[in-house]
Amino acid sequence: MANAYYSLGDERGARVRDLFSRIAGRYDLINDIQSLGLHRLWKSRLIELAQIVHGTRVLDVCSGTGDLALAMWKEGVEVTGVDFCAPMLKVASDRSSAAARGGHQVRFAQADALNLPFADNSFDVVTVGYGLRNLANLDRALAELLRVLRAGGRLCVLDFGKPESASWRVCYETYLACVVPIFGWVFVGDPAAYAYILESLKHYPGQRGVDEKLRCLGCQRTRVVNFLGGAMSLNLAETPPKSPDSSFETTLKPSFQSVSGCDSQD
């Protein structure tokens, strides 16, 4: 049975936006329940491996409700978060305002990960937490993420993975197919909203496939870190030295508009 929120065609972006608009208010709660809170540990590990220090310029793509961006902001670095779903960004905006209490905030903006509104070489670190799998064109997305990274910059992608153990993979996919949709039914009245996870994962190359794509794009020091036997995974890579004839797109992007209430205080 086809999932109402998944499409391989031109409608994919709109369907994903509809999905996250529907679940925005309960997104963080359901994440805590379905992972038993472990997603917070995995995000902490991402931040550790991103090697952020004071002065690091970080872009968090598919920022959602902003938990990863805010966690990095608390480390004292400059963080920009982008997502194409306005209701998710509203949650992120409210959280950022409450955390900052009138001071310097995470800068959130609505933007498409396939066409980021930033010039080349704008960031030292780019992170994606549970978003790469949802993008309509994976190859284009990776090229765009690398474009906005400076030479030697670090890309860190956390997402659902594909376990190499066949028996564990069956157990994991059974959980995604039979248990996780119940959370969608209970909390948002729509089991398809969380059955989407498994459907999207079926069409995602997984951690090894993403690693291969990054190496083909010229990335250096690629690495895969698995959690829960590969059920969750972290892809790490560094951008290679760049030249004017780099294969990455080099078009300068116009300035972008921040979400109200989330602009940095310079």
C-alpha positions as CSV (number, residue, x, y, z in Angstrom):
1,M,0.0,0.0,0.0
2,A,1.4,3.4,-1.0
3,N,2.2,5.9,1.7
4,A,0.2,9.2,1.3
5,Y,3.3,11.2,2.2
6,Y,5.8,9.6,-0.1
7,S,6.3,10.2,-3.8
8,L,9.2,9.6,-6.2
9,G,7.9,12.3,-8.6
10,D,7.6,16.1,-8.7
11,E,5.2,16.0,-5.8
12,R,7.7,14.7,-3.3
13,G,8.7,18.1,-1.8
14,A,5.1,19.2,-1.3
15,R,4.1,15.9,0.3
16,V,7.1,16.0,2.7
17,R,6.2,19.6,3.7
18,D,2.6,18.5,4.3
19,L,3.8,15.7,6.5
20,F,6.0,17.8,8.7
21,S,3.5,20.6,8.9
22,R,1.1,18.0,10.3
23,I,3.4,16.6,13.0
24,A,5.4,19.7,13.9
25,G,3.6,20.2,17.3
26,R,4.3,16.6,18.4
27,Y,7.6,16.0,16.6
28,D,9.9,16.2,19.5
29,L,7.7,14.2,21.8
30,I,7.4,11.3,19.3
31,N,11.1,11.4,18.7
32,D,11.7,10.9,22.4
33,I,9.2,8.1,22.6
34,Q,10.1,6.1,19.5
35,S,13.9,6.3,20.3
36,L,13.6,6.1,24.1
37,G,15.4,9.4,24.2
38,L,18.5,7.9,22.4
39,H,18.3,10.4,19.6
40,R,19.7,13.0,22.0
41,L,22.8,10.9,22.6
42,W,23.3,10.4,18.9
43,K,23.0,14.1,18.2
44,S,25.5,14.8,21.0
45,R,27.9,12.4,19.3
46,L,27.4,14.3,16.0
47,I,28.3,17.6,17.8
48,E,31.4,16.0,19.3
49,L,32.6,14.7,16.0
50,A,31.8,18.0,14.2
51,Q,34.7,19.5,16.3
52,I,33.0,22.8,16.7
53,V,34.9,25.5,18.6
54,H,34.4,29.2,19.3
55,G,34.2,31.0,16.0
56,T,33.0,28.0,13.9
57,R,30.3,28.9,11.4
58,V,27.7,26.2,11.4
59,L,24.8,25.6,9.0
60,D,22.2,23.1,10.2
61,V,20.1,22.0,7.1
62,C,16.6,20.4,7.5
63,S,16.8,22.0,11.0
64,G,13.2,21.1,11.8
65,T,12.3,22.1,15.4
66,G,15.9,23.2,15.9
67,D,17.1,20.8,18.6
68,L,20.4,20.1,16.9
69,A,21.0,23.8,16.0
70,L,20.2,24.9,19.6
71,A,22.5,22.2,21.1
72,M,25.4,23.5,18.9
73,W,24.5,27.1,19.7
74,K,24.9,26.3,23.4
75,E,28.5,25.4,22.6
76,G,29.1,29.1,21.9
77,V,29.3,28.9,18.1
78,E,27.5,30.9,15.3
79,V,24.6,28.7,14.0
80,T,22.2,29.2,11.1
81,G,19.3,26.8,10.8
82,V,17.3,26.3,7.6
83,D,14.2,24.2,6.8
84,F,11.5,24.4,4.2
85,C,8.6,23.7,6.6
86,A,7.2,26.9,8.2
87,P,5.4,25.1,11.1
88,M,8.6,23.3,12.1
89,L,10.5,26.5,12.0
90,K,7.9,28.2,14.2
91,V,8.6,25.7,16.9
92,A,12.4,26.3,16.4
93,S,11.9,30.0,16.6
94,D,9.9,29.8,19.8
95,R,12.5,27.6,21.4
96,S,15.4,29.8,20.3
97,S,13.7,32.9,21.7
98,A,13.0,31.2,25.0
99,A,16.6,30.0,25.3
100,A,18.2,33.3,24.3
101,R,16.0,35.5,26.5
102,G,16.6,38.5,24.3
103,G,20.2,37.8,23.6
104,H,22.1,36.3,20.6
105,Q,20.0,33.6,19.0
106,V,20.2,30.8,16.4
107,R,19.4,32.4,13.1
108,F,16.6,30.3,11.5
109,A,15.3,30.8,7.9
110,Q,13.0,29.1,5.5
111,A,15.0,27.7,2.6
112,D,15.2,24.7,0.3
113,A,18.1,22.3,0.9
114,L,18.4,21.8,-2.9
115,N,18.9,25.5,-3.5
116,L,20.6,27.0,-0.4
117,P,20.6,30.8,-0.3
118,F,24.3,31.1,0.6
119,A,27.5,31.9,-1.3
120,D,30.1,29.2,-1.8
121,N,32.5,28.5,1.1
122,S,30.2,30.2,3.7
123,F,30.5,27.6,6.5
124,D,33.0,25.6,8.4
125,V,30.5,22.8,9.3
126,V,27.3,21.7,7.8
127,T,25.0,19.3,9.7
128,V,21.8,17.4,8.8
129,G,19.8,15.6,11.4
130,Y,17.2,13.2,10.0
131,G,16.7,15.2,6.8
132,L,18.8,13.9,4.0
133,R,16.6,10.9,3.5
134,N,13.6,13.2,2.9
135,L,15.1,15.2,0.0
136,A,13.8,14.8,-3.5
137,N,17.2,14.6,-5.2
138,L,20.0,13.1,-3.0
139,D,22.9,13.8,-5.4
140,R,21.9,17.4,-5.9
141,A,21.5,17.8,-2.1
142,L,25.0,16.5,-1.4
143,A,26.6,18.7,-4.0
144,E,24.7,21.7,-2.6
145,L,25.8,21.0,1.0
146,L,29.4,20.7,-0.1
147,R,29.2,23.9,-2.2
148,V,28.5,26.0,0.9
149,L,31.3,24.4,2.9
150,R,34.8,25.9,2.8
151,A,37.7,23.8,1.7
152,G,38.4,21.4,4.5
153,G,35.0,21.9,6.1
154,R,33.1,19.1,7.8
155,L,29.8,17.6,6.7
156,C,28.0,15.6,9.4
157,V,24.8,13.7,8.5
158,L,22.7,11.7,11.1
159,D,19.8,9.6,9.8
160,F,18.1,6.2,9.9
161,G,20.5,3.5,8.6
162,K,20.4,0.1,7.1
163,P,21.8,-2.6,9.3
164,E,24.2,-5.1,7.7
165,S,22.9,-8.0,9.8
166,A,20.0,-9.5,8.0
167,S,18.3,-10.7,11.2
168,W,18.7,-7.4,12.9
169,R,17.4,-5.6,9.8
170,V,14.2,-7.7,9.8
171,C,13.6,-6.8,13.5
172,Y,14.3,-3.1,12.9
173,E,12.1,-2.9,9.8
174,T,9.3,-4.8,11.6
175,Y,9.5,-2.2,14.4
176,L,9.3,0.7,11.9
177,A,6.4,-1.0,10.0
178,C,4.3,-2.2,13.0
179,V,5.1,-0.1,16.0
180,V,6.1,3.3,14.9
181,P,2.9,4.0,12.9
182,I,1.0,3.6,16.2
183,F,2.7,6.7,17.5
184,G,1.4,8.6,14.5
185,W,-2.1,7.3,15.1
186,V,-2.0,8.1,18.8
187,F,-0.4,11.5,18.7
188,V,-1.5,13.1,15.4
189,G,-4.3,10.8,14.3
190,D,-2.5,9.6,11.2
191,P,-0.5,6.4,11.2
192,A,0.8,7.1,7.6
193,A,2.7,10.1,9.1
194,Y,5.1,7.7,10.8
195,A,4.8,4.7,8.4
196,Y,6.5,7.2,6.1
197,I,9.9,6.5,7.8
198,L,10.1,3.0,6.5
199,E,8.8,3.9,3.1
200,S,11.5,6.7,2.7
201,L,14.2,4.4,4.0
202,K,13.4,1.8,1.3
203,H,14.4,4.4,-1.3
204,Y,17.5,5.7,0.6
205,P,20.9,4.2,0.0
206,G,21.8,4.0,3.6
207,Q,25.0,4.9,5.3
208,R,27.3,3.0,3.0
209,G,25.6,4.4,-0.1
210,V,25.9,7.9,1.2
211,D,29.5,7.3,2.0
212,E,30.2,6.1,-1.5
213,K,28.5,9.2,-3.0
214,L,30.6,11.5,-0.8
215,R,33.8,9.8,-1.9
216,C,32.7,10.1,-5.6
217,L,32.2,13.8,-5.0
218,G,35.8,14.0,-3.9
219,C,35.3,14.2,-0.2
220,Q,38.2,13.2,2.1
221,R,38.3,11.4,5.4
222,T,34.8,9.9,5.0
223,R,33.6,7.9,7.9
224,V,30.5,6.0,9.0
225,V,29.6,5.7,12.6
226,N,26.8,3.2,13.4
227,F,24.5,3.2,16.4
228,L,22.3,0.3,17.4
229,G,23.9,-2.0,15.0
230,G,23.5,0.3,12.0
231,A,19.8,1.1,12.7
232,M,21.0,4.7,13.0
233,S,24.1,6.1,11.4
234,L,26.3,9.1,11.1
235,N,28.1,10.0,7.9
236,L,31.2,12.2,8.2
237,A,33.3,13.8,5.5
238,E,35.6,16.7,4.8
239,T,35.5,18.8,1.6
240,P,38.5,18.7,-0.7
241,P,40.5,21.7,-1.7
242,K,38.4,23.8,-4.1
243,S,39.4,25.5,-7.4
244,P,37.5,27.7,-9.8
245,D,36.7,24.7,-12.0
246,S,35.3,22.7,-9.1
247,S,32.4,20.4,-9.9
248,F,30.4,22.0,-7.2
249,E,28.0,24.8,-8.3
250,T,29.6,28.2,-7.8
251,T,26.7,30.6,-8.3
252,L,26.4,33.2,-5.6
253,K,23.1,33.2,-3.7
254,P,21.1,36.2,-2.7
255,S,20.7,37.1,1.0
256,F,17.9,35.3,2.8
257,Q,15.1,36.4,5.1
258,S,15.2,35.1,8.7
259,V,12.2,33.7,10.4
260,S,10.6,36.4,12.5
261,G,12.0,36.5,16.0
262,C,15.1,34.4,15.2
263,D,17.5,36.8,13.7
264,S,21.0,37.0,15.3
265,Q,21.7,40.1,17.4
266,D,24.9,41.4,15.8
